[in-house]
């Protein structure tokens, strides 16, 4: 996959991981008023059901959000198709 898709980051450093790891995800998520979350149904790193349940439970009920489990995608393959998911959402969000 990396050979055919050189735009994918082949590794994460500790600093990179720390930078994207929330310190209090439940309270931080409740402050977000607009977000999109897409996770592959075959994700090997995270449980898609638990991730989407967490997002629904702790996000503001009035937040403009899209939360979706994407069929036939895993933790890395979804990156290759992310623009198909994120692009339309951004266009809709900025209207």
PDB file of N, CA, C and O in Angstrom:
ATOM      1  N   UNK A   1       0.813  -1.184   0.000  1.00  0.00           N
ATOM      2  CA  UNK A   1       0.000   0.000   0.000  1.00  0.00           C
ATOM      3  C   UNK A   1       0.869   1.265   0.000  1.00  0.00           C
ATOM      4  O   UNK A   1       0.579   2.222  -0.719  1.00  0.00           O
ATOM      5  N   UNK A   2       1.925   1.263   0.803  1.00  0.00           N
ATOM      6  CA  UNK A   2       2.801   2.436   0.864  1.00  0.00           C
ATOM      7  C   UNK A   2       3.519   2.681  -0.456  1.00  0.00           C
ATOM      8  O   UNK A   2       3.707   3.828  -0.861  1.00  0.00           O
ATOM      9  N   UNK A   3       3.913   1.626  -1.111  1.00  0.00           N
ATOM     10  CA  UNK A   3       4.607   1.767  -2.392  1.00  0.00           C
ATOM     11  C   UNK A   3       3.677   2.394  -3.436  1.00  0.00           C
ATOM     12  O   UNK A   3       4.099   3.253  -4.210  1.00  0.00           O
ATOM     13  N   UNK A   4       2.425   1.968  -3.453  1.00  0.00           N
ATOM     14  CA  UNK A   4       1.469   2.461  -4.446  1.00  0.00           C
ATOM     15  C   UNK A   4       0.857   3.813  -4.063  1.00  0.00           C
ATOM     16  O   UNK A   4       0.261   4.487  -4.903  1.00  0.00           O
ATOM     17  N   UNK A   5       1.007   4.206  -2.793  1.00  0.00           N
ATOM     18  CA  UNK A   5       0.404   5.451  -2.300  1.00  0.00           C
ATOM     19  C   UNK A   5       1.412   6.204  -1.449  1.00  0.00           C
ATOM     20  O   UNK A   5       1.306   6.212  -0.222  1.00  0.00           O
ATOM     21  N   UNK A   6       2.394   6.841  -2.091  1.00  0.00           N
ATOM     22  CA  UNK A   6       3.470   7.485  -1.336  1.00  0.00           C
ATOM     23  C   UNK A   6       3.016   8.662  -0.467  1.00  0.00           C
ATOM     24  O   UNK A   6       3.787   9.143   0.364  1.00  0.00           O
ATOM     25  N   UNK A   7       1.781   9.132  -0.646  1.00  0.00           N
ATOM     26  CA  UNK A   7       1.302  10.237   0.177  1.00  0.00           C
ATOM     27  C   UNK A   7       0.929   9.794   1.596  1.00  0.00           C
ATOM     28  O   UNK A   7       0.727  10.640   2.468  1.00  0.00           O
ATOM     29  N   UNK A   8       0.837   8.516   1.833  1.00  0.00           N
ATOM     30  CA  UNK A   8       0.517   8.007   3.167  1.00  0.00           C
ATOM     31  C   UNK A   8       1.767   8.069   4.045  1.00  0.00           C
ATOM     32  O   UNK A   8       2.847   7.634   3.644  1.00  0.00           O
ATOM     33  N   UNK A   9       1.601   8.608   5.227  1.00  0.00           N
ATOM     34  CA  UNK A   9       2.713   8.693   6.171  1.00  0.00           C
ATOM     35  C   UNK A   9       3.063   7.277   6.632  1.00  0.00           C
ATOM     36  O   UNK A   9       2.190   6.563   7.126  1.00  0.00           O
ATOM     37  N   UNK A  10       4.315   6.859   6.481  1.00  0.00           N
ATOM     38  CA  UNK A  10       4.676   5.475   6.787  1.00  0.00           C
ATOM     39  C   UNK A  10       4.914   5.190   8.272  1.00  0.00           C
ATOM     40  O   UNK A  10       5.071   4.030   8.653  1.00  0.00           O
ATOM     41  N   UNK A  11       4.945   6.229   9.117  1.00  0.00           N
ATOM     42  CA  UNK A  11       5.194   6.007  10.540  1.00  0.00           C
ATOM     43  C   UNK A  11       4.722   7.225  11.323  1.00  0.00           C
ATOM     44  O   UNK A  11       4.502   8.291  10.748  1.00  0.00           O
ATOM     45  N   UNK A  12       4.569   7.069  12.613  1.00  0.00           N
ATOM     46  CA  UNK A  12       4.261   8.169  13.527  1.00  0.00           C
ATOM     47  C   UNK A  12       5.331   8.197  14.604  1.00  0.00           C
ATOM     48  O   UNK A  12       5.740   7.155  15.116  1.00  0.00           O
ATOM     49  N   UNK A  13       5.776   9.389  14.940  1.00  0.00           N
ATOM     50  CA  UNK A  13       6.704   9.523  16.056  1.00  0.00           C
ATOM     51  C   UNK A  13       5.888   9.683  17.337  1.00  0.00           C
ATOM     52  O   UNK A  13       4.677   9.896  17.279  1.00  0.00           O
ATOM     53  N   UNK A  14       6.525   9.586  18.458  1.00  0.00           N
ATOM     54  CA  UNK A  14       5.855   9.796  19.741  1.00  0.00           C
ATOM     55  C   UNK A  14       5.263  11.203  19.793  1.00  0.00           C
ATOM     56  O   UNK A  14       4.132  11.386  20.244  1.00  0.00           O
ATOM     57  N   UNK A  15       6.018  12.189  19.336  1.00  0.00           N
ATOM     58  CA  UNK A  15       5.523  13.572  19.340  1.00  0.00           C
ATOM     59  C   UNK A  15       4.294  13.736  18.448  1.00  0.00           C
ATOM     60  O   UNK A  15       3.352  14.437  18.815  1.00  0.00           O
ATOM     61  N   UNK A  16       4.298  13.097  17.285  1.00  0.00           N
ATOM     62  CA  UNK A  16       3.138  13.170  16.402  1.00  0.00           C
ATOM     63  C   UNK A  16       1.923  12.545  17.078  1.00  0.00           C
ATOM     64  O   UNK A  16       0.826  13.102  17.043  1.00  0.00           O
ATOM     65  N   UNK A  17       2.125  11.406  17.682  1.00  0.00           N
ATOM     66  CA  UNK A  17       1.030  10.721  18.360  1.00  0.00           C
ATOM     67  C   UNK A  17       0.491  11.556  19.514  1.00  0.00           C
ATOM     68  O   UNK A  17      -0.723  11.677  19.681  1.00  0.00           O
ATOM     69  N   UNK A  18       1.378  12.126  20.302  1.00  0.00           N
ATOM     70  CA  UNK A  18       0.947  12.965  21.423  1.00  0.00           C
ATOM     71  C   UNK A  18       0.190  14.200  20.949  1.00  0.00           C
ATOM     72  O   UNK A  18      -0.744  14.650  21.613  1.00  0.00           O
ATOM     73  N   UNK A  19       0.585  14.746  19.814  1.00  0.00           N
ATOM     74  CA  UNK A  19      -0.046  15.968  19.304  1.00  0.00           C
ATOM     75  C   UNK A  19      -1.502  15.746  18.901  1.00  0.00           C
ATOM     76  O   UNK A  19      -2.313  16.668  18.978  1.00  0.00           O
ATOM     77  N   UNK A  20      -1.834  14.540  18.476  1.00  0.00           N
ATOM     78  CA  UNK A  20      -3.208  14.275  18.027  1.00  0.00           C
ATOM     79  C   UNK A  20      -4.018  13.462  19.031  1.00  0.00           C
ATOM     80  O   UNK A  20      -5.140  13.046  18.741  1.00  0.00           O
ATOM     81  N   UNK A  21      -3.454  13.241  20.201  1.00  0.00           N
ATOM     82  CA  UNK A  21      -4.154  12.483  21.235  1.00  0.00           C
ATOM     83  C   UNK A  21      -4.774  13.449  22.235  1.00  0.00           C
ATOM     84  O   UNK A  21      -4.055  14.148  22.949  1.00  0.00           O
ATOM     85  N   UNK A  22      -6.092  13.494  22.292  1.00  0.00           N
ATOM     86  CA  UNK A  22      -6.730  14.417  23.228  1.00  0.00           C
ATOM     87  C   UNK A  22      -6.441  14.040  24.681  1.00  0.00           C
ATOM     88  O   UNK A  22      -6.311  12.860  25.009  1.00  0.00           O
ATOM     89  N   UNK A  23      -6.342  15.044  25.543  1.00  0.00           N
ATOM     90  CA  UNK A  23      -6.081  14.771  26.959  1.00  0.00           C
ATOM     91  C   UNK A  23      -7.368  14.468  27.720  1.00  0.00           C
ATOM     92  O   UNK A  23      -7.332  13.800  28.753  1.00  0.00           O
ATOM     93  N   UNK A  24      -8.499  14.950  27.223  1.00  0.00           N
ATOM     94  CA  UNK A  24      -9.793  14.712  27.857  1.00  0.00           C
ATOM     95  C   UNK A  24     -10.851  14.625  26.752  1.00  0.00           C
ATOM     96  O   UNK A  24     -11.637  15.556  26.573  1.00  0.00           O
ATOM     97  N   UNK A  25     -10.874  13.521  26.017  1.00  0.00           N
ATOM     98  CA  UNK A  25     -11.703  13.450  24.814  1.00  0.00           C
ATOM     99  C   UNK A  25     -13.188  13.689  25.049  1.00  0.00           C
ATOM    100  O   UNK A  25     -13.852  14.276  24.195  1.00  0.00           O
ATOM    101  N   UNK A  26     -13.720  13.256  26.168  1.00  0.00           N
ATOM    102  CA  UNK A  26     -15.154  13.437  26.384  1.00  0.00           C
ATOM    103  C   UNK A  26     -15.524  14.914  26.503  1.00  0.00           C
ATOM    104  O   UNK A  26     -16.471  15.369  25.862  1.00  0.00           O
ATOM    105  N   UNK A  27     -14.786  15.662  27.314  1.00  0.00           N
ATOM    106  CA  UNK A  27     -15.117  17.081  27.463  1.00  0.00           C
ATOM    107  C   UNK A  27     -14.684  17.886  26.240  1.00  0.00           C
ATOM    108  O   UNK A  27     -15.354  18.852  25.877  1.00  0.00           O
ATOM    109  N   UNK A  28     -13.597  17.516  25.610  1.00  0.00           N
ATOM    110  CA  UNK A  28     -13.163  18.229  24.414  1.00  0.00           C
ATOM    111  C   UNK A  28     -14.175  18.036  23.281  1.00  0.00           C
ATOM    112  O   UNK A  28     -14.494  18.992  22.574  1.00  0.00           O
ATOM    113  N   UNK A  29     -14.671  16.835  23.105  1.00  0.00           N
ATOM    114  CA  UNK A  29     -15.643  16.564  22.048  1.00  0.00           C
ATOM    115  C   UNK A  29     -16.945  17.320  22.296  1.00  0.00           C
ATOM    116  O   UNK A  29     -17.591  17.770  21.350  1.00  0.00           O
ATOM    117  N   UNK A  30     -17.327  17.457  23.539  1.00  0.00           N
ATOM    118  CA  UNK A  30     -18.579  18.159  23.841  1.00  0.00           C
ATOM    119  C   UNK A  30     -18.504  19.639  23.479  1.00  0.00           C
ATOM    120  O   UNK A  30     -19.540  20.284  23.318  1.00  0.00           O
ATOM    121  N   UNK A  31     -17.301  20.185  23.348  1.00  0.00           N
ATOM    122  CA  UNK A  31     -17.122  21.591  22.975  1.00  0.00           C
ATOM    123  C   UNK A  31     -17.143  21.819  21.462  1.00  0.00           C
ATOM    124  O   UNK A  31     -17.289  22.956  21.013  1.00  0.00           O
ATOM    125  N   UNK A  32     -17.002  20.767  20.684  1.00  0.00           N
ATOM    126  CA  UNK A  32     -16.938  20.895  19.228  1.00  0.00           C
ATOM    127  C   UNK A  32     -18.353  21.021  18.675  1.00  0.00           C
ATOM    128  O   UNK A  32     -19.212  20.181  18.943  1.00  0.00           O
ATOM    129  N   UNK A  33     -18.585  22.073  17.905  1.00  0.00           N
ATOM    130  CA  UNK A  33     -19.931  22.321  17.385  1.00  0.00           C
ATOM    131  C   UNK A  33     -20.144  21.827  15.955  1.00  0.00           C
ATOM    132  O   UNK A  33     -21.269  21.831  15.456  1.00  0.00           O
ATOM    133  N   UNK A  34     -19.075  21.405  15.303  1.00  0.00           N
ATOM    134  CA  UNK A  34     -19.203  20.891  13.941  1.00  0.00           C
ATOM    135  C   UNK A  34     -18.052  19.937  13.666  1.00  0.00           C
ATOM    136  O   UNK A  34     -16.887  20.304  13.819  1.00  0.00           O
ATOM    137  N   UNK A  35     -18.374  18.718  13.263  1.00  0.00           N
ATOM    138  CA  UNK A  35     -17.313  17.768  12.922  1.00  0.00           C
ATOM    139  C   UNK A  35     -17.849  16.625  12.081  1.00  0.00           C
ATOM    140  O   UNK A  35     -19.045  16.336  12.070  1.00  0.00           O
ATOM    141  N   UNK A  36     -16.926  15.985  11.378  1.00  0.00           N
ATOM    142  CA  UNK A  36     -17.219  14.770  10.640  1.00  0.00           C
ATOM    143  C   UNK A  36     -16.315  13.668  11.154  1.00  0.00           C
ATOM    144  O   UNK A  36     -15.133  13.899  11.406  1.00  0.00           O
ATOM    145  N   UNK A  37     -16.858  12.478  11.311  1.00  0.00           N
ATOM    146  CA  UNK A  37     -16.082  11.326  11.773  1.00  0.00           C
ATOM    147  C   UNK A  37     -16.431  10.136  10.893  1.00  0.00           C
ATOM    148  O   UNK A  37     -17.585   9.710  10.832  1.00  0.00           O
ATOM    149  N   UNK A  38     -15.437   9.613  10.223  1.00  0.00           N
ATOM    150  CA  UNK A  38     -15.610   8.439   9.385  1.00  0.00           C
ATOM    151  C   UNK A  38     -14.594   7.407   9.835  1.00  0.00           C
ATOM    152  O   UNK A  38     -13.416   7.722  10.006  1.00  0.00           O
ATOM    153  N   UNK A  39     -15.040   6.189  10.026  1.00  0.00           N
ATOM    154  CA  UNK A  39     -14.155   5.103  10.447  1.00  0.00           C
ATOM    155  C   UNK A  39     -14.506   3.867   9.629  1.00  0.00           C
ATOM    156  O   UNK A  39     -15.675   3.587   9.364  1.00  0.00           O
ATOM    157  N   UNK A  40     -13.464   3.134   9.235  1.00  0.00           N
ATOM    158  CA  UNK A  40     -13.677   1.927   8.444  1.00  0.00           C
ATOM    159  C   UNK A  40     -14.311   0.817   9.262  1.00  0.00           C
ATOM    160  O   UNK A  40     -13.972   0.616  10.428  1.00  0.00           O
ATOM    161  N   UNK A  41     -15.227   0.105   8.645  1.00  0.00           N
ATOM    162  CA  UNK A  41     -15.904  -1.012   9.318  1.00  0.00           C
ATOM    163  C   UNK A  41     -14.910  -2.101   9.714  1.00  0.00           C
ATOM    164  O   UNK A  41     -15.125  -2.810  10.697  1.00  0.00           O
ATOM    165  N   UNK A  42     -13.817  -2.237   8.951  1.00  0.00           N
ATOM    166  CA  UNK A  42     -12.797  -3.240   9.243  1.00  0.00           C
ATOM    167  C   UNK A  42     -11.555  -2.621   9.887  1.00  0.00           C
ATOM    168  O   UNK A  42     -10.458  -3.162   9.753  1.00  0.00           O
ATOM    169  N   UNK A  43     -11.716  -1.500  10.579  1.00  0.00           N
ATOM    170  CA  UNK A  43     -10.572  -0.838  11.216  1.00  0.00           C
ATOM    171  C   UNK A  43      -9.893  -1.804  12.180  1.00  0.00           C
ATOM    172  O   UNK A  43     -10.545  -2.425  13.019  1.00  0.00           O
ATOM    173  N   UNK A  44      -8.563  -1.920  12.046  1.00  0.00           N
ATOM    174  CA  UNK A  44      -7.798  -2.839  12.894  1.00  0.00           C
ATOM    175  C   UNK A  44      -7.282  -2.171  14.165  1.00  0.00           C
ATOM    176  O   UNK A  44      -6.880  -2.858  15.103  1.00  0.00           O
ATOM    177  N   UNK A  45      -7.291  -0.851  14.205  1.00  0.00           N
ATOM    178  CA  UNK A  45      -6.734  -0.137  15.352  1.00  0.00           C
ATOM    179  C   UNK A  45      -7.806   0.272  16.367  1.00  0.00           C
ATOM    180  O   UNK A  45      -7.535   0.321  17.567  1.00  0.00           O
ATOM    181  N   UNK A  46      -9.005   0.561  15.896  1.00  0.00           N
ATOM    182  CA  UNK A  46     -10.082   1.016  16.762  1.00  0.00           C
ATOM    183  C   UNK A  46     -11.348   0.213  16.485  1.00  0.00           C
ATOM    184  O   UNK A  46     -11.566  -0.251  15.366  1.00  0.00           O
ATOM    185  N   UNK A  47     -12.166   0.057  17.494  1.00  0.00           N
ATOM    186  CA  UNK A  47     -13.453  -0.617  17.335  1.00  0.00           C
ATOM    187  C   UNK A  47     -14.454   0.413  16.805  1.00  0.00           C
ATOM    188  O   UNK A  47     -14.810   1.350  17.520  1.00  0.00           O
ATOM    189  N   UNK A  48     -14.909   0.249  15.558  1.00  0.00           N
ATOM    190  CA  UNK A  48     -15.798   1.248  14.963  1.00  0.00           C
ATOM    191  C   UNK A  48     -17.083   1.480  15.763  1.00  0.00           C
ATOM    192  O   UNK A  48     -17.560   2.612  15.850  1.00  0.00           O
ATOM    193  N   UNK A  49     -17.635   0.440  16.335  1.00  0.00           N
ATOM    194  CA  UNK A  49     -18.867   0.583  17.121  1.00  0.00           C
ATOM    195  C   UNK A  49     -18.599   1.432  18.361  1.00  0.00           C
ATOM    196  O   UNK A  49     -19.370   2.339  18.674  1.00  0.00           O
ATOM    197  N   UNK A  50     -17.513   1.139  19.062  1.00  0.00           N
ATOM    198  CA  UNK A  50     -17.185   1.905  20.268  1.00  0.00           C
ATOM    199  C   UNK A  50     -16.852   3.361  19.942  1.00  0.00           C
ATOM    200  O   UNK A  50     -17.256   4.267  20.671  1.00  0.00           O
ATOM    201  N   UNK A  51     -16.120   3.589  18.855  1.00  0.00           N
ATOM    202  CA  UNK A  51     -15.750   4.950  18.469  1.00  0.00           C
ATOM    203  C   UNK A  51     -17.005   5.769  18.154  1.00  0.00           C
ATOM    204  O   UNK A  51     -17.147   6.894  18.631  1.00  0.00           O
ATOM    205  N   UNK A  52     -17.902   5.214  17.363  1.00  0.00           N
ATOM    206  CA  UNK A  52     -19.104   5.968  16.985  1.00  0.00           C
ATOM    207  C   UNK A  52     -20.041   6.151  18.180  1.00  0.00           C
ATOM    208  O   UNK A  52     -20.686   7.193  18.300  1.00  0.00           O
ATOM    209  N   UNK A  53     -20.124   5.163  19.056  1.00  0.00           N
ATOM    210  CA  UNK A  53     -20.941   5.314  20.265  1.00  0.00           C
ATOM    211  C   UNK A  53     -20.369   6.408  21.168  1.00  0.00           C
ATOM    212  O   UNK A  53     -21.122   7.205  21.729  1.00  0.00           O
ATOM    213  N   UNK A  54     -19.058   6.448  21.310  1.00  0.00           N
ATOM    214  CA  UNK A  54     -18.407   7.483  22.109  1.00  0.00           C
ATOM    215  C   UNK A  54     -18.705   8.865  21.527  1.00  0.00           C
ATOM    216  O   UNK A  54     -19.055   9.796  22.253  1.00  0.00           O
ATOM    217  N   UNK A  55     -18.562   8.983  20.210  1.00  0.00           N
ATOM    218  CA  UNK A  55     -18.802  10.274  19.555  1.00  0.00           C
ATOM    219  C   UNK A  55     -20.249  10.724  19.732  1.00  0.00           C
ATOM    220  O   UNK A  55     -20.508  11.904  19.966  1.00  0.00           O
ATOM    221  N   UNK A  56     -21.173   9.808  19.625  1.00  0.00           N
ATOM    222  CA  UNK A  56     -22.586  10.162  19.814  1.00  0.00           C
ATOM    223  C   UNK A  56     -22.867  10.549  21.263  1.00  0.00           C
ATOM    224  O   UNK A  56     -23.582  11.515  21.526  1.00  0.00           O
ATOM    225  N   UNK A  57     -22.309   9.803  22.186  1.00  0.00           N
ATOM    226  CA  UNK A  57     -22.583  10.034  23.608  1.00  0.00           C
ATOM    227  C   UNK A  57     -22.012  11.355  24.105  1.00  0.00           C
ATOM    228  O   UNK A  57     -22.676  12.077  24.849  1.00  0.00           O
ATOM    229  N   UNK A  58     -20.788  11.677  23.700  1.00  0.00           N
ATOM    230  CA  UNK A  58     -20.103  12.829  24.284  1.00  0.00           C
ATOM    231  C   UNK A  58     -20.134  14.090  23.424  1.00  0.00           C
ATOM    232  O   UNK A  58     -19.694  15.147  23.877  1.00  0.00           O
ATOM    233  N   UNK A  59     -20.634  14.006  22.218  1.00  0.00           N
ATOM    234  CA  UNK A  59     -20.730  15.228  21.419  1.00  0.00           C
ATOM    235  C   UNK A  59     -21.981  15.996  21.822  1.00  0.00           C
ATOM    236  O   UNK A  59     -22.952  15.428  22.322  1.00  0.00           O
ATOM    237  N   UNK A  60     -21.929  17.287  21.593  1.00  0.00           N
ATOM    238  CA  UNK A  60     -23.072  18.146  21.875  1.00  0.00           C
ATOM    239  C   UNK A  60     -24.240  17.680  21.002  1.00  0.00           C
ATOM    240  O   UNK A  60     -24.075  17.469  19.801  1.00  0.00           O
ATOM    241  N   UNK A  61     -25.389  17.525  21.595  1.00  0.00           N
ATOM    242  CA  UNK A  61     -26.565  17.043  20.848  1.00  0.00           C
ATOM    243  C   UNK A  61     -26.952  18.003  19.726  1.00  0.00           C
ATOM    244  O   UNK A  61     -27.567  17.585  18.745  1.00  0.00           O
ATOM    245  N   UNK A  62     -26.600  19.284  19.856  1.00  0.00           N
ATOM    246  CA  UNK A  62     -26.930  20.282  18.841  1.00  0.00           C
ATOM    247  C   UNK A  62     -25.819  20.453  17.804  1.00  0.00           C
ATOM    248  O   UNK A  62     -25.971  21.231  16.862  1.00  0.00           O
ATOM    249  N   UNK A  63     -24.721  19.747  17.964  1.00  0.00           N
ATOM    250  CA  UNK A  63     -23.589  19.892  17.040  1.00  0.00           C
ATOM    251  C   UNK A  63     -23.979  19.440  15.639  1.00  0.00           C
ATOM    252  O   UNK A  63     -24.747  18.494  15.463  1.00  0.00           O
ATOM    253  N   UNK A  64     -23.438  20.129  14.658  1.00  0.00           N
ATOM    254  CA  UNK A  64     -23.601  19.731  13.269  1.00  0.00           C
ATOM    255  C   UNK A  64     -22.544  18.659  13.013  1.00  0.00           C
ATOM    256  O   UNK A  64     -21.359  18.966  12.880  1.00  0.00           O
ATOM    257  N   UNK A  65     -22.975  17.412  12.945  1.00  0.00           N
ATOM    258  CA  UNK A  65     -22.007  16.324  12.866  1.00  0.00           C
ATOM    259  C   UNK A  65     -22.455  15.248  11.896  1.00  0.00           C
ATOM    260  O   UNK A  65     -23.645  15.045  11.655  1.00  0.00           O
ATOM    261  N   UNK A  66     -21.474  14.577  11.358  1.00  0.00           N
ATOM    262  CA  UNK A  66     -21.712  13.391  10.553  1.00  0.00           C
ATOM    263  C   UNK A  66     -20.804  12.309  11.110  1.00  0.00           C
ATOM    264  O   UNK A  66     -19.584  12.471  11.156  1.00  0.00           O
ATOM    265  N   UNK A  67     -21.402  11.213  11.531  1.00  0.00           N
ATOM    266  CA  UNK A  67     -20.664  10.090  12.101  1.00  0.00           C
ATOM    267  C   UNK A  67     -21.044   8.861  11.297  1.00  0.00           C
ATOM    268  O   UNK A  67     -22.216   8.490  11.224  1.00  0.00           O
ATOM    269  N   UNK A  68     -20.035   8.226  10.690  1.00  0.00           N
ATOM    270  CA  UNK A  68     -20.338   7.126   9.787  1.00  0.00           C
ATOM    271  C   UNK A  68     -19.287   6.022   9.870  1.00  0.00           C
ATOM    272  O   UNK A  68     -18.086   6.289   9.917  1.00  0.00           O
ATOM    273  N   UNK A  69     -19.760   4.786   9.887  1.00  0.00           N
ATOM    274  CA  UNK A  69     -18.900   3.614   9.726  1.00  0.00           C
ATOM    275  C   UNK A  69     -18.938   3.283   8.237  1.00  0.00           C
ATOM    276  O   UNK A  69     -20.004   3.061   7.662  1.00  0.00           O
ATOM    277  N   UNK A  70     -17.757   3.255   7.625  1.00  0.00           N
ATOM    278  CA  UNK A  70     -17.668   3.084   6.177  1.00  0.00           C
ATOM    279  C   UNK A  70     -17.365   1.634   5.844  1.00  0.00           C
ATOM    280  O   UNK A  70     -16.325   1.094   6.221  1.00  0.00           O
ATOM    281  N   UNK A  71     -18.288   1.022   5.133  1.00  0.00           N
ATOM    282  CA  UNK A  71     -18.172  -0.383   4.742  1.00  0.00           C
ATOM    283  C   UNK A  71     -16.950  -0.610   3.856  1.00  0.00           C
ATOM    284  O   UNK A  71     -16.585   0.254   3.059  1.00  0.00           O
ATOM    285  N   UNK A  72     -16.336  -1.749   3.994  1.00  0.00           N
ATOM    286  CA  UNK A  72     -15.205  -2.198   3.164  1.00  0.00           C
ATOM    287  C   UNK A  72     -13.943  -1.351   3.319  1.00  0.00           C
ATOM    288  O   UNK A  72     -13.082  -1.362   2.439  1.00  0.00           O
ATOM    289  N   UNK A  73     -13.826  -0.621   4.423  1.00  0.00           N
ATOM    290  CA  UNK A  73     -12.625   0.177   4.662  1.00  0.00           C
ATOM    291  C   UNK A  73     -11.969  -0.254   5.971  1.00  0.00           C
ATOM    292  O   UNK A  73     -12.646  -0.691   6.901  1.00  0.00           O
ATOM    293  N   UNK A  74     -10.633  -0.125   6.032  1.00  0.00           N
ATOM    294  CA  UNK A  74      -9.910  -0.408   7.262  1.00  0.00           C
ATOM    295  C   UNK A  74      -9.172   0.855   7.711  1.00  0.00           C
ATOM    296  O   UNK A  74      -9.422   1.941   7.188  1.00  0.00           O
ATOM    297  N   UNK A  75      -8.282   0.713   8.663  1.00  0.00           N
ATOM    298  CA  UNK A  75      -7.632   1.868   9.279  1.00  0.00           C
ATOM    299  C   UNK A  75      -6.851   2.716   8.271  1.00  0.00           C
ATOM    300  O   UNK A  75      -6.833   3.942   8.383  1.00  0.00           O
ATOM    301  N   UNK A  76      -6.214   2.088   7.303  1.00  0.00           N
ATOM    302  CA  UNK A  76      -5.430   2.840   6.327  1.00  0.00           C
ATOM    303  C   UNK A  76      -6.151   3.028   4.997  1.00  0.00           C
ATOM    304  O   UNK A  76      -5.984   4.065   4.355  1.00  0.00           O
ATOM    305  N   UNK A  77      -6.936   2.065   4.573  1.00  0.00           N
ATOM    306  CA  UNK A  77      -7.574   2.204   3.258  1.00  0.00           C
ATOM    307  C   UNK A  77      -8.538   3.381   3.207  1.00  0.00           C
ATOM    308  O   UNK A  77      -8.730   3.977   2.147  1.00  0.00           O
ATOM    309  N   UNK A  78      -9.137   3.716   4.320  1.00  0.00           N
ATOM    310  CA  UNK A  78     -10.083   4.833   4.336  1.00  0.00           C
ATOM    311  C   UNK A  78      -9.388   6.154   3.991  1.00  0.00           C
ATOM    312  O   UNK A  78     -10.020   7.073   3.470  1.00  0.00           O
ATOM    313  N   UNK A  79      -8.095   6.246   4.281  1.00  0.00           N
ATOM    314  CA  UNK A  79      -7.331   7.450   3.951  1.00  0.00           C
ATOM    315  C   UNK A  79      -7.340   7.698   2.443  1.00  0.00           C
ATOM    316  O   UNK A  79      -7.417   8.841   1.992  1.00  0.00           O
ATOM    317  N   UNK A  80      -7.262   6.624   1.680  1.00  0.00           N
ATOM    318  CA  UNK A  80      -7.218   6.758   0.224  1.00  0.00           C
ATOM    319  C   UNK A  80      -8.529   7.277  -0.343  1.00  0.00           C
ATOM    320  O   UNK A  80      -8.546   7.862  -1.426  1.00  0.00           O
ATOM    321  N   UNK A  81      -9.620   7.074   0.368  1.00  0.00           N
ATOM    322  CA  UNK A  81     -10.941   7.506  -0.100  1.00  0.00           C
ATOM    323  C   UNK A  81     -11.503   8.656   0.736  1.00  0.00           C
ATOM    324  O   UNK A  81     -12.671   9.018   0.595  1.00  0.00           O
ATOM    325  N   UNK A  82     -10.680   9.218   1.591  1.00  0.00           N
ATOM    326  CA  UNK A  82     -11.151  10.254   2.508  1.00  0.00           C
ATOM    327  C   UNK A  82     -11.731  11.462   1.787  1.00  0.00           C
ATOM    328  O   UNK A  82     -12.712  12.045   2.248  1.00  0.00           O
ATOM    329  N   UNK A  83     -11.143  11.842   0.669  1.00  0.00           N
ATOM    330  CA  UNK A  83     -11.644  13.030  -0.030  1.00  0.00           C
ATOM    331  C   UNK A  83     -13.076  12.838  -0.520  1.00  0.00           C
ATOM    332  O   UNK A  83     -13.839  13.800  -0.604  1.00  0.00           O
ATOM    333  N   UNK A  84     -13.442  11.599  -0.844  1.00  0.00           N
ATOM    334  CA  UNK A  84     -14.818  11.320  -1.270  1.00  0.00           C
ATOM    335  C   UNK A  84     -15.811  11.491  -0.125  1.00  0.00           C
ATOM    336  O   UNK A  84     -16.991  11.757  -0.355  1.00  0.00           O
ATOM    337  N   UNK A  85     -15.336  11.340   1.093  1.00  0.00           N
ATOM    338  CA  UNK A  85     -16.196  11.494   2.272  1.00  0.00           C
ATOM    339  C   UNK A  85     -16.156  12.924   2.799  1.00  0.00           C
ATOM    340  O   UNK A  85     -17.194  13.518   3.094  1.00  0.00           O
ATOM    341  N   UNK A  86     -14.963  13.460   2.913  1.00  0.00           N
ATOM    342  CA  UNK A  86     -14.780  14.769   3.534  1.00  0.00           C
ATOM    343  C   UNK A  86     -15.193  15.908   2.602  1.00  0.00           C
ATOM    344  O   UNK A  86     -15.804  16.878   3.051  1.00  0.00           O
ATOM    345  N   UNK A  87     -14.875  15.807   1.333  1.00  0.00           N
ATOM    346  CA  UNK A  87     -15.176  16.882   0.380  1.00  0.00           C
ATOM    347  C   UNK A  87     -16.637  17.292   0.379  1.00  0.00           C
ATOM    348  O   UNK A  87     -16.937  18.465   0.600  1.00  0.00           O
ATOM    349  N   UNK A  88     -17.565  16.355   0.136  1.00  0.00           N
ATOM    350  CA  UNK A  88     -18.985  16.724   0.145  1.00  0.00           C
ATOM    351  C   UNK A  88     -19.451  17.266   1.499  1.00  0.00           C
ATOM    352  O   UNK A  88     -20.299  18.155   1.561  1.00  0.00           O
ATOM    353  N   UNK A  89     -18.891  16.724   2.577  1.00  0.00           N
ATOM    354  CA  UNK A  89     -19.269  17.205   3.907  1.00  0.00           C
ATOM    355  C   UNK A  89     -18.832  18.655   4.105  1.00  0.00           C
ATOM    356  O   UNK A  89     -19.587  19.465   4.642  1.00  0.00           O
ATOM    357  N   UNK A  90     -17.624  18.979   3.674  1.00  0.00           N
ATOM    358  CA  UNK A  90     -17.138  20.363   3.803  1.00  0.00           C
ATOM    359  C   UNK A  90     -18.002  21.304   2.968  1.00  0.00           C
ATOM    360  O   UNK A  90     -18.387  22.375   3.436  1.00  0.00           O
ATOM    361  N   UNK A  91     -18.309  20.905   1.731  1.00  0.00           N
ATOM    362  CA  UNK A  91     -19.150  21.761   0.884  1.00  0.00           C
ATOM    363  C   UNK A  91     -20.500  22.024   1.540  1.00  0.00           C
ATOM    364  O   UNK A  91     -20.993  23.152   1.521  1.00  0.00           O
ATOM    365  N   UNK A  92     -21.093  20.995   2.113  1.00  0.00           N
ATOM    366  CA  UNK A  92     -22.378  21.140   2.777  1.00  0.00           C
ATOM    367  C   UNK A  92     -22.236  21.999   4.048  1.00  0.00           C
ATOM    368  O   UNK A  92     -23.120  22.798   4.357  1.00  0.00           O
ATOM    369  N   UNK A  93     -21.144  21.834   4.767  1.00  0.00           N
ATOM    370  CA  UNK A  93     -20.938  22.545   6.028  1.00  0.00           C
ATOM    371  C   UNK A  93     -20.726  24.042   5.843  1.00  0.00           C
ATOM    372  O   UNK A  93     -21.088  24.829   6.717  1.00  0.00           O
ATOM    373  N   UNK A  94     -20.139  24.447   4.707  1.00  0.00           N
ATOM    374  CA  UNK A  94     -19.849  25.869   4.520  1.00  0.00           C
ATOM    375  C   UNK A  94     -20.984  26.630   3.855  1.00  0.00           C
ATOM    376  O   UNK A  94     -20.889  27.846   3.687  1.00  0.00           O
ATOM    377  N   UNK A  95     -22.034  25.959   3.482  1.00  0.00           N
ATOM    378  CA  UNK A  95     -23.192  26.644   2.856  1.00  0.00           C
ATOM    379  C   UNK A  95     -23.983  27.402   3.897  1.00  0.00           C
ATOM    380  O   UNK A  95     -24.985  28.038   3.570  1.00  0.00           O
TER     381      UNK A  95
END
